[in-house]
Amino acid sequence: MTTAQGIDKIQDSHGYLVLTDDGAVLSSGGDLQNAESIAEKVLKLVHTANRIQVTSDKRDTFKRISVVWESYMYVITVSNQKIYVSKRQYSPQEPAVA
């Protein structure tokens, strides 16, 4: 089993990172190949998001974070003590006009 666990096969992906929960890069590719500085920023973002209380019982935490720019976005997911980051093309839909 590879460390990327399929994140490297996302169709419109420009790159990916797989990090441990302490920020070590397990796997990377595309635009995010060896992107240590982005890994550090993502780790800080995830640690900050984990401190935000989502529900009153404090058991639920975030499932996914999207950081969106004009033409691309980072989609960040935490699962099984790993942080998965995918850099993807962002194509906003034009709002429907009634």
matplotlib code that plots the C-alpha trace (Angstrom):
import matplotlib.pyplot as plt

x = [0.0, 1.4, 1.3, -0.6, -3.6, -5.2, -4.8, -2.3, -5.1, -7.5, -8.4, -8.1, -5.3, -2.2, -0.4, -0.7, 0.9, 0.4, 1.6, 1.8, -0.1, 3.2, 3.9, 6.4, 5.9, 5.2, 4.4, 4.1, 3.8, 3.0, 3.1, 3.4, 6.4, 8.7, 6.7, 7.9, 6.8, 3.2, 3.3, 4.2, 1.4, -1.2, -0.1, -0.7, -4.1, -5.1, -4.0, -5.8, -9.0, -8.8, -9.1, -12.4, -15.4, -17.9, -20.5, -21.4, -20.2, -16.7, -16.5, -16.9, -14.1, -13.9, -14.0, -12.5, -11.0, -10.9, -8.6, -9.8, -7.9, -9.0, -7.8, -6.9, -7.7, -6.2, -8.6, -7.3, -8.7, -7.5, -8.0, -6.2, -3.6, -2.7, -3.3, -4.1, -3.7, -4.8, -4.1, -6.9, -8.2, -10.9, -13.5, -16.3, -19.8, -21.5, -24.6, -27.9, -30.0, -33.7]
y = [0.0, 3.4, 6.4, 8.5, 6.1, 7.3, 11.1, 11.0, 9.8, 12.7, 13.9, 17.6, 17.6, 19.8, 18.3, 16.6, 16.2, 13.5, 14.5, 12.9, 14.6, 16.2, 17.6, 15.2, 14.7, 11.1, 11.6, 14.4, 15.0, 17.5, 21.2, 20.2, 17.9, 18.6, 21.7, 21.8, 25.4, 24.7, 21.6, 23.8, 26.2, 23.5, 21.9, 25.2, 25.6, 22.1, 22.6, 25.9, 24.4, 21.5, 24.0, 25.4, 23.9, 22.7, 21.2, 21.8, 18.3, 19.0, 15.6, 16.7, 18.4, 19.6, 17.1, 19.1, 22.5, 24.3, 27.2, 28.9, 31.3, 32.7, 29.8, 27.0, 25.6, 23.4, 20.7, 19.4, 16.3, 14.6, 10.8, 8.1, 10.5, 11.7, 15.0, 14.8, 18.0, 18.2, 21.3, 21.5, 23.7, 26.1, 27.0, 28.9, 28.4, 31.5, 32.2, 31.3, 34.3, 33.8]
z = [0.0, -1.0, 1.4, -1.2, -0.9, -4.1, -3.6, -6.5, -8.8, -8.3, -11.8, -11.7, -9.2, -9.8, -6.8, -3.5, 0.0, 2.6, 6.0, 9.4, 12.2, 13.3, 9.8, 8.4, 4.6, 3.8, 0.1, -2.4, -6.1, -8.8, -7.9, -4.2, -4.7, -1.7, -0.7, 2.9, 3.4, 2.3, 4.6, 7.6, 6.8, 6.4, 9.7, 11.5, 9.8, 10.8, 14.4, 14.6, 13.1, 15.6, 18.5, 17.1, 18.9, 16.2, 18.6, 22.2, 23.2, 21.8, 20.2, 16.6, 14.7, 11.1, 8.3, 5.4, 4.8, 1.5, 0.9, -2.3, -4.6, -7.9, -10.1, -7.7, -4.2, -1.6, -0.2, 3.2, 4.9, 8.1, 8.4, 10.3, 11.8, 8.4, 6.6, 2.9, 0.8, -2.8, -5.0, -7.5, -10.3, -9.1, -11.6, -9.9, -11.4, -12.6, -10.4, -12.0, -12.9, -12.6]

ax = plt.figure().add_subplot(projection="3d")
ax.plot(x, y, z, "-o")
ax.set_aspect("equal")
plt.show()
